Amino acid sequence: MSESASSATAITGAEIFCRSLEAEGVDVVFGYPGGAVLHIYDALYRQDKVSHVLVRHEQGAVHAAEGYAKSSDKPGVALVTSGPGATNAITGIADAYMDSVPLVVFTGQVPTSMIGNDAFQEVDTVGITRPCVKHNFLVKDVKDLATTIKKAFYVATTGRPGPVVVDIPKDVTADTCVFEYPDSIHMRSYNPTTKGHTGQIRKAVDLILSAKQPMIYTGGGVILGRGSEALTEFTRQLGYPITNTLMGLGGYPASDKQFLGMLGMHGTYEANMAMHHADVLIAIGARFDDRVTGNIEKFCPHAKIVHVDVDPSSISKNVKVDVPIVGEVEPVLRELIKGLNEAGSKPDAEALATWWKQIAEWQAQDCLKYDQTSGLIKPQYVVQKFWELTEGDAYVTSDVGQHQMWAAQFYGFDKPNRWINSGGLGTMGVGLPFAMGVQFAHPDATVGCITGEASIQMCIQELSTCFQYQLPLKILNLNNRYLGMVRQWQEFFYQGRYAMSYMDALPDFVKLAEAYGHVGIQITQPGDVEGAIREALAQKDRLVFMDFITDQSENVYPMIPAGAGQNEMILV
Amino acid sequence: MRHIISVLLENESGALSRVAGLFSARGYNIESLTVAPTDDPSLSRMTIVTSGSDEIVEQITKQLNKLIDVIKLLDMTAYPHIEREMALVKVRVPEASEREEVKRLADIFRGRIIDVALDSYVIEITGEGSKLDAFLVALDAFTVLEVVRSGVMGIARGEVALQI
């Protein structure tokens, strides 16, 4: 057989799937097999280019793929079977949609001839996932498979990133055709804007330079758009104060003196007060989420607003802005820097000095201080120690609740892609599978998972995956025996009626960790915190589960109560 | 305010539900929605009649544009435009006098009787929604058995054209 004839040999859809992933540079797929994807698993078994990680629940597969994507510059890939495989994946898909995570999720489907017949393990995956994907496809013909996969990766990773679902019926994976993977793809209905409008950039530069009390507010878009370096340059050049959203942490170095900390419901007093009193707000890759703005009527009452975002629908959605710029964060920031350099004027140094003096007064409130005299382990202290002992250089995932806020407040992220959490959907259970994905993307890095005893139990089965692949994660369980954030709200707003926020029967986490083949440590004394973390970090090849028995009554401060303005914070 | 938004989208299965799903998920109003393939069979054209404040309608157009299947759209309300809707109305007309009167009304409204049965007519009528409403009011004295309305179609006047 000649060379050209052999290259034109028809191969199965399952083989096309593997070859397409290889062509996309996918090195790992997180998944779980089942009937509808058996052909695909057989093809994966018979090749060695794309590796597969077997999770213990499909939700874990998608979260792991998210962790992989959020901590790296590559999309995450997950593979699940039809029916329950697909429905179990939904939470992860919705999570990725809310936080704009580039993800391609492949779902098996019943054979095309049986679609709509209520076949075994059939659900309308395209229908169910439609509201929580950037786009989805049902592949009905093997001839469309390679092109569809190409489109899926293209859509997931460009513009405002997001999850794309590709639903593949079983017969399509058995049918054959010649494999040809397109080098590039053009879609007439999808052309995301990259460069910002020149006129708008000029207007923005003028407004930015006219500010007396400026504030830079940046979000996850800076990290997704790889704009951290440009943002740092832009911010330092101006000398303006900057705050990051929960999703934006690490977008600007937390240790820098211009950084005022996180803003929003549990942000710092200085960040929220500076937002409230700003006369010019420069919003970059942020979406004016309700956890950031507080009461929208009272949000930044004095500010003219510049808003840079790749997604036009994010602009003026919640807050009307004065100078919208649609474009990718990085090139727009470069254009803004160029504009500043070419502008005739400089920032108003005198006004800025007065502004910084005011900010220093707010900072003097020391809003993140906490009492350490109780003799109990303070959760904040654990995070602080972990930050110190990892020299602020670990990858940190969290679950959702009080511990998430403490991680965000007390682990100072100096680099992007280091802080991996569920901001938009607020999904308990993400922390452990996120951390798995991060460790696969960065096999030699220290990966910490800051969690709570409630969240960790939502995907605890993944400890088994961690053992199978020998992932040396460091789990910091801030165990207060309460659904802490729920308890905090019940204390503040429901007169202390702690409905269902107390867990009466917790597992012995040390034994549980050991049962899964890992190392477990329980820490009950503040004096033992540092030693335990040191010991855990020293165990380079083992997953260490640190169960910190923390102060049950600790609350997250400061706090903007729901419906209040940014200047109406509850301090300690 | 009422807006008529025309949308060109890929003629693919699921495209309609993406649009309909967007409106229900985000709580936007839909007064009517019509869709059919265009002269280019790979394209569908949809006309959506919606209402909301300027901010909401701006979000509606942005969110529609964000759908991957949507190629282009035009808010007709921003331009001089023509809108048309068709209704098919089945009226009971057992008496000769009723047949006469309904025929007369149909003529006045430039409707056409397109089916004649033993004791009923089917009338086809086209125009703006308000004209159709007025015709139905005029038929109040009779027994209307069935009304089918197509939903609004729209096209801009003159140079403005929604095409790819």
Interface residues (C-beta under 8 A of the other chain):
Chain A: V126 G127 R130 P131 K134 H135 N136 L138 V155 M187 R188 S189 Y190 D311 P312 S313 I315 S316 K317 K320
Chain B: L9 E10 S13 G14 S17 R18 G21 A25 E55 E58 Q59 K62 Q63 N65 K66 I68 D69 V70 I71 I164
